Amino acid sequence: MTETLAVQLKGVVQKRSNFQLGPIDLAIPKGYITAIVGPNGSGKSSTFRLLLDLVKADEGTIEMLGQEVGSSPDVELNKKIGYLPEESWMHEEKMKATEKAEFQRFWYDKWDVNRYQELLRLLEVDPNQVLGKMSKGSRRKFEFALALAHGPELLLLDEPSSGLDPLAWKTMIDVLHRYMDRGDRTILMTSHIVEEVKRLADYIVFMSQGHVLGMYEKDELFSSWFVYFVSGERISAALAAKMPGQCGVEQAGGTTYRITTNQAAAAEQWCLEQGLELVSSQAMELDEIMAALLMQDRLNARSN
Ligand SMILES: Nc1ncnc2c1ncn2[C@@H]1O[C@H](COP(=O)(O)OP(=O)(O)OP(=O)(O)O)[C@@H](O)[C@H]1O
């Protein structure tokens, strides 16, 4: 594992009776925010559980912060990680928030009580409440403060905005940006929400049905996926299909075709060379890109 990677999965497989995760190969860079996006049940939370050694992989290796997960006791590794799970732990329902914080503090020698209290203040969380009686959003904010209080090198956030009101989410985003300011910290998060991925992530990993469809640098992703409306006397569905990076062709009426591509620059050059008119272009949203990738994946699966 190189110094520039925070997390690396090589050939990771987890088999369940109704679901197979992997094989997954993934390299998450240090110093950036990477978001894993994918439909419900695509395996995002399962991947996190493997990273945290809460369950074991059947095949493959996982390295986090240069250490192989599960090869030796993970105590020292865990001290460098902060984790916000998607669901709160049921067995803690009767515990007071302050009691959980005391427990957590015991485990982390870098626990910073000032940072913890500052986070509670910023997020407006009352730590004197019993966990099971907190609102979903308050509980989430509390768990978030706990995950950050020891200044982890690597922060794993499973659906961080789930249950938060817009103001709380904005505060959380500000906290995350400040957390990243040092330059050597890493966030790996999962998300369903296009806007939060757009605002936060530097890299995006698409997952579907237990496997990774691809990992992309966010700005590059948005500048390479476009929908073009192309017209010309000699255009046909067969010619439109030859556009570089073509991921979908539809006739849009008369001699105009709607073509989706993931190689925008090459596609525009190709139109020039073919003497075709670029009537209009549309940048694509993340959910549209994901839908196109899922469609391609299904077509590939059918043809294999
Ligand atoms: N403890 C478990 N035992 C058996 N199967 C499970 C378990 N947890 C999850 N699964 C299955 O694994 C698959 C992936 O679930 P996972 O929760 O990892 O997906 P996800 O991408 O995080 O979904 P969501 O977006 O809904 O949170 C699903 O088919 C789910 O039913």
The ligand as an ORCA input file, in Angstrom:
! r2SCAN-3c Opt
* xyz 0 1
  N     -26.689     -8.846      8.471
  C     -27.032     -9.209      7.242
  N     -27.285    -10.508      6.942
  C     -27.620    -10.891      5.711
  N     -27.741    -10.035      4.665
  C     -27.525     -8.726      4.898
  C     -27.156     -8.231      6.188
  N     -26.980     -6.893      6.099
  C     -27.228     -6.555      4.821
  N     -27.539     -7.656      4.096
  C     -27.841     -7.700      2.658
  O     -26.687     -7.226      1.975
  C     -27.080     -6.452      0.862
  C     -26.367     -5.094      0.902
  O     -26.879     -4.363      2.012
  P     -26.181     -3.002      2.490
  O     -26.891     -2.587      3.736
  O     -24.714     -3.174      2.543
  O     -26.539     -2.035      1.271
  P     -26.482     -0.446      1.209
  O     -25.924     -0.123     -0.141
  O     -25.773      0.108      2.382
  O     -28.034     -0.115      1.246
  P     -28.812      1.202      1.787
  O     -28.531      2.273      0.784
  O     -30.239      0.759      1.761
  O     -28.305      1.524      3.154
  C     -28.596     -6.377      0.870
  O     -29.093     -7.333     -0.050
  C     -28.963     -6.746      2.278
  O     -30.208     -7.404      2.313
*
